[in-house]
Amino acid sequence: MKEPRVVSLGCRLNTYEGEVMRAHARDAGLDDAIIVNTCAVTKEAERQGLQTLRRLRRENPAAHIVAAGCAVQLDPARYAAMPEVNRVLGNEHKMKAESFLPQTNDTVRVSDIMTVRETAEHLVEGFDGRSRAFVQVQQGCDHRCTFCIIPFARGNNRSVPVGRIVEEVRGLVAAGYKEVVLTGVDITGYGSDLPGTPSLGQMTRRLLALVPELPRLRLSSIDPAEADEDLFRVIADEPRLMPHFHISAQAGDDMVLKRMKRRHARADIISFCERVRALRPGAVFGADLIAGFPTEDDDMAESSYRLIDDAGLTHLHVFPYSIRPGTPAAKMPQVAAGAIKARAARLREKGKAAMAAWLGSRVGTTLSVLREAGDTGHCEHYAHVRLASPGPAGEIIAARVISASPDTLTAEVLQ
């Protein structure tokens, strides 16, 4: 039987939402649908979305192509005017079943996302071709970083009640998933809109207590300004929370962070990493870093470069600064394109070297690996592992590392 196809660009939240849309399209009988869940975090992400839509139409001339997501939410007219697109859905409407009914005449559905007050709740049964599952715990963001357009695409913070999260995770574990990733736009902002204002740490602790059969839980991203004592207690006490923590750092220079309107300082990033390492020896850290933010000079760029060593970062996501029209940073003095490119390349090379060094230090150790496809998987530290022998996807196995390349570990499965 033919299934609707989903192409999710960008974040893990888009991956989660893609499965919701796939189910809606399938239930509506849109078996020929190809849904592109677009991203708008950078100009390059928007370009990739447009390119993907055009390519999919060339390859599938008879398909019903749906453009959805953040880029669509911000500029619906652009996507409605594309001859390649049959249906245009903003971030609120893409999660509604009625938006996929084939008989609808309203093929462009985009509302004012800033007026939305609740998060649509869904029970996702599985993730096509994936061994780990993603669970949305919140939507939107109440903060207004000067470089970021995403709050205007996603709306304000809206959290999913703990009971609903527990119900969804239980269902996924029953379906065979052994690892769940909690995802959202600003997950450390979780709970500020719920009765009693439960924190991310409180929700995580309750989730793990109520779903004892879940072997592995991950957090998608942490804002160091929002990490509270409850979160640190869970990190210290719960071994099922994986020891890989991705930080929404964005920069390593205090003046740049202030101009970004971030709520943390450079020292807060380092302090977070040091405290987590004390609580969970062997923990690893990733970070988002933006190269070439407006007004950044060479000394400021050097501070971000040194942060990789000072905080002990290994898993880097580096973004060359991209102008987002409508944001305060777009009006600031811009850094030359060549300097942005060079600084991004330098950060990436430093990140690759840090990762290679950490991988090399794992040789001879035993890891817990979630097997994903035949002979590949990821260990508890979210490092890519190639296994010496194939096996069924979805199982968690013990494996001894026998060698390391700059980006992958090779390990033998232990019986």
Residue, then its C-alpha position, 0 to 999 in steps of 0.5 A: m500500500k502506498e504511503p504519504r511521504v514526508v521530507s522534514l528539514g531542520c530540527r528534531l521537532n520537525t521530525y516529530e511533526g512530520e509523523v503527525m502529518r503523515a498520519h493525517a494524510r494517510d487517514a485522509g486518503l492522500d496516499d500520493a501526498i509528499i509533505v515538505n516540512t520547511c525550516a527557516v532558521t537560516k537563509e540556506a535552510e529556506r533555500q533548501g526547502l524551495q529547492t526540495l519542493r522543485r526537485l520533488r515536483r520534477e521527480n513526481p509530476a502527479a504527486h500532491i505536494v504539501a508545503a508546510g512549516c516555519a518558512v511557510q508560516l513566515d511567507p505563505a504567499r511565496y509558497a502559494a505562488m509556486p506551481e509545484v505546490n498543491r497545498v500550503l499549511g502553516n504551523e498551526h494548521k499542519m497539525k490538524a487532521e482537517s487540513f489534509l482532507p482531499q475535498t477541501n477548497d481551502t488549499v492555503r491555511v496559515s493563521d496568526i501563530m502568535t494568537v495560539r495558546e495551546t499545543a496540539e497533542h498527538l499520540v505518535e505511534g512510530f517514526d518511519g525508518r528510525s530506531r529512536a523516537f521523538v516526543q514533543v514536550q513544548q512549542g514556541c519560545d517566549h524569548r526574543c534573541t536578536f538574530c532569531i525569527i523562529p518565535f514568529a514562526r512558532g509562536n509563544n511557549r506552549s507546554v504539553p501536560v506531563g500526563r500526555i507526555v507519559e502516555e505517548v512515551r508509554g505507547l512508543v515503548a510498547a511499540g518497541y522503541k528503547e530511546v526517546v528524545l524530548t524535543g521542542v523549540d525551547i524545552t528548558g522553558y517547559g512548564s512556565d504556562l502550566p498549572g504549578t509551573p513544573s520545570l523540565g527537570q521535574m517533568t523529566r523525573r516524573l516521566l522516568a518514574l512513571v515509565p520505568e520500562l524506558p531504557r534511554l531518554r535524551l534531551s534535545s537542547i538545553d539553555p544554560a540560563e534555564a537549567d535549574e536544581d531539578l534538572f541537575r538532580v535528574i542528571a545526577d540521579e538518573p542513569r537512564l538520562m543519556p550523558h550527552f547534553h547539547i547547549s544552546a550557547q550561540a557564542g562564547d563572547d560576553m559582548v556578542l551574547k549581550r547583543m544577541k540578547r541571550r540570558h547567559a554569559r560565557a562563564d555560565i556555559i563553562s559552569f554548566c559543563e563543569r557542574v554536569r561533569a562533576l555530577r556525571p563523570g564522562a558526560v559529553f557536550g555539544a553546542d550551537l555556535i553562530a559565526g560572524f554575528p553582527t559587530e563581532d570582531d576578531d577578538m570576539a570570534e577568538s572567544s568563541y573559538r576558545l570556548i570549545d576548549d574551555a567548556g570541553l565541547t565535542h559535538l558542534h553545530v556551527f551556523p554562519y550568521s544569516i540575516r533574518p529580515g525583521t529581526p533586530a540583528a538585521k539592522m546592526p553593522q554586518v560582518a563581511a561575508g568572507a570573514i563569516k565564512a572563514r570564522a565558521a570554517r575555523l570553528r568547524e575544524k576545531g570542533k572536528a579536532a575535539m571530536a576526533a580526540w574524544l573518539g580516540s580516547r574511547v578505544g578499548t572502552t565498552l559502550s552501550v549502543l542503540r543499533e539503528a540499521g544493520d551495522t551502525g548505531h549511536c552510543e550513550h554519548y551520541a557518538h556514531v558507532r560502526l559495529a563489526s557484526p550486523g543485527p536487528a535495528g532497535e536493540i541496545i547492545a554492549a560493544r567494545v571499541i576497537s578503533a576510531s576514525p575522526d568521526t566514527l567509532t568501530a566496535e565489536v559486539l559483546q555476547 
